[in-house]
Amino acid sequence: MGGHDPLGCGGRPGWWLVIKDTRGHLLRVVEEKDDTDEERAAREINGGIYVFEARALFATLPLVKNNN
């Protein structure tokens, strides 16, 4: 398996990579189509499962943009 295979499954089928700083703090989550060569070395992916308080989620959703 190659170095660009976070799950050991023979490829990266569009996973969202979790990008952290040197201290392990989350910097961003990046789609494969938007990642850089350096970010492709990330070994952690976003599973895409979240739990939110509904009121806070719906109040905040209008602020989410696709500006990548």
C-alpha positions in Angstrom: 0.0 0.0 0.0 1.2 3.5 -0.8 1.8 6.5 1.4 -1.4 8.1 0.1 -3.6 5.3 1.4 -4.9 6.3 4.9 -7.1 3.2 5.3 -4.9 0.6 3.6 -7.6 -0.1 1.1 -5.6 0.5 -2.1 -6.5 4.1 -2.8 -8.2 7.3 -1.6 -11.7 7.4 -3.0 -12.3 11.1 -2.4 -11.8 11.1 1.4 -11.8 14.3 3.3 -8.4 14.6 5.0 -8.0 16.0 8.5 -5.1 18.5 8.6 -3.5 19.3 11.9 -0.7 21.5 13.1 2.5 20.1 14.7 0.7 20.2 18.1 -2.1 18.1 16.9 -4.7 20.9 16.7 -7.2 20.8 13.9 -6.5 23.3 11.1 -9.0 22.2 8.5 -10.7 19.3 6.8 -9.9 19.3 3.1 -11.5 17.4 0.2 -9.2 15.3 -2.0 -9.9 17.6 -5.0 -8.6 20.6 -3.0 -5.6 19.1 -1.1 -2.0 20.0 -1.7 0.9 17.6 -2.2 1.9 18.2 1.5 -1.6 17.5 2.8 -1.8 14.2 0.9 0.6 12.8 3.5 -2.1 13.1 6.1 -3.0 9.7 7.6 -6.3 10.7 9.2 -9.6 11.1 7.4 -12.9 12.7 8.3 -15.6 10.0 8.9 -18.3 12.5 8.3 -20.4 11.7 11.4 -21.4 14.7 13.6 -23.7 15.3 16.5 -25.0 18.9 17.1 -27.5 20.7 19.2 -30.3 21.2 16.6 -31.0 24.9 17.5 -27.3 25.9 17.2 -26.8 23.9 14.0 -29.8 25.5 12.2 -28.8 29.0 13.4 -25.3 28.5 12.1 -25.9 26.7 8.8 -26.6 29.9 6.8 -23.0 31.0 7.6 -21.5 27.9 5.9 -20.1 28.7 2.5 -18.3 26.7 -0.2 -15.4 29.1 -0.7 -12.7 26.6 -1.2 
